[in-house]
Amino acid sequence: MKRVLIVLALLVAGAAVVWATIGGGLQGTVEERLENELVARGLPEPMAECMATRMAERLSVGQIRKLENLRPEEGEADIPLSVAGFLERVRRVDDPEVVEVAASSAAICAFSGT
């Protein structure tokens, strides 16, 4: 009986890992959180949705966590007034890959009509 429970627990754990990695289970959660954060930072919802999809695919969880620190500096508006203002804040995370992915995502999403 004990062996059966151990095997079942391992199967459930294995299935959860497969779902989270290969099945994209965690991708949706990261994407949603990123989209919500981009909207909260002043981006229009269609653009935030487009950018969140691209950024969630290309950035690590650690890099996405760096984006949580996009707070305004003294004298800045709480919400950036433009995409350029948003990208200026992204530069503060001091990670060239994050800046590159955010800028390319903003450009692609802006020109795609979203």
KAPEBEL-V301740 format. One record per helix or strand of 3 or more residues. SS is the DSSP state (@ for helix, = for strand). FROM is the first residue (numbers start at 1). TO is the last residue. If there is no record, write none. Layout:
BEGIN
ss/from/to
SS/FROM/TO
SS/FROM/TO
END
This chain:
BEGIN
ss/from/to
@/2/21
@/25/40
@/45/58
@/61/69
@/83/91
@/96/111
END
